[in-house]
Amino acid sequence: MDITTIKEQWTCPKCRSRGCTTQEMSLTKASHKLALRAGHEKYLVVTCTLCGYSELYNRKVLARIVEKVLIENAAPIVKQADLIKGDQ
């Protein structure tokens, strides 16, 4: 899922505003004490421009969502035998 799509579809669950800003953020093991994943994880932060409510989205998870949508929307695979049948 790309940032443009998130900005277009996002609604603040707190105040219902549609305005938001996005920012990329990385967390290291040092910030693990903040109850977030250990390692060098990349997150997308979406913040409501009206009330300041923020949500964190793991970039790896967003990438898998895009991959799943692309696979589901892909054109069906046409077998060579089907092509031969169609020529007759």
Secondary structure in CASP SS format (residue, H / E / C, confidence):
PFRMAT SS
TARGET T0000
AUTHOR 0000-0000-0000
METHOD secondary structure of the structure
MODEL  1
M C 1.00
D C 1.00
I H 1.00
T H 1.00
T H 1.00
I H 1.00
K H 1.00
E H 1.00
Q H 1.00
W C 1.00
T C 1.00
C C 1.00
P C 1.00
K C 1.00
C C 1.00
R C 1.00
S C 1.00
R C 1.00
G C 1.00
C E 1.00
T E 1.00
T E 1.00
Q E 1.00
E E 1.00
M E 1.00
S E 1.00
L E 1.00
T C 1.00
K H 1.00
A H 1.00
S H 1.00
H H 1.00
K H 1.00
L H 1.00
A C 1.00
L C 1.00
R C 1.00
A C 1.00
G C 1.00
H C 1.00
E E 1.00
K E 1.00
Y E 1.00
L E 1.00
V E 1.00
V E 1.00
T E 1.00
C E 1.00
T C 1.00
L C 1.00
C C 1.00
G C 1.00
Y C 1.00
S E 1.00
E E 1.00
L E 1.00
Y E 1.00
N E 1.00
R H 1.00
K H 1.00
V H 1.00
L H 1.00
A H 1.00
R H 1.00
I H 1.00
V H 1.00
E H 1.00
K H 1.00
V H 1.00
L H 1.00
I H 1.00
E H 1.00
N C 1.00
A C 1.00
A C 1.00
P C 1.00
I C 1.00
V C 1.00
K C 1.00
Q H 1.00
A H 1.00
D H 1.00
L H 1.00
I H 1.00
K H 1.00
G H 1.00
D H 1.00
Q C 1.00
END
